[in-house]
Amino acid sequence: MPMTSAGILMYRVHEGVAQVLLAHPGGPFWRRRDDGAWMLPKGELLPGEKAETAARREFGEELGAPAVGPLHPLGRLQQRGGKWVEAFALEGDFDPTALRSNVFELEWPPHSGRRATFPEIDRVVWFTLAQARGKILASQAELLGRLEAGLERGW
């Protein structure tokens, strides 16, 4: 059975323009990737955990700040690898310089026997929706349209 993750797509309206906060994954595999590599902060649900709870927990772990405020459901989508993502929109104004991501350990370089520590998220950036369409993972791009529709409905 495919895993399910939950995440938050934070948004703001800055000088009349909608922007989203996207996260760039840390670690050596993503270091040189930019276009098509950004995503919403997300993570796997714990056994019995509700998607909204997991989304808030993961936002806090990956960015180092609580996800405070009402969440607007953006629905589910399936990523290319089969994992399901339950997404929520949250209006906020996170300062990218305040990023304090949790870390993971990996043998690096491969087969070296050495372990290295990397942040799960190495940076976050506010993008306009147009910019975000070129930056976000293709499998999560649909979330931008869902957010835009929600904003037009007047969340």
Protein Blocks (a to p, Z undefined) as FASTA:
>chain_A
ZZddddddddddeehiacddddddedjklmmpcehpaccddddddehiafklmmmmmmmm
mnopacedjdddebjaddfkopacddddddddddfklpccddddddddehklpacdddfb
lbdcdddfklmmmmpcfklmmmmmmmmmmmmnoZZ
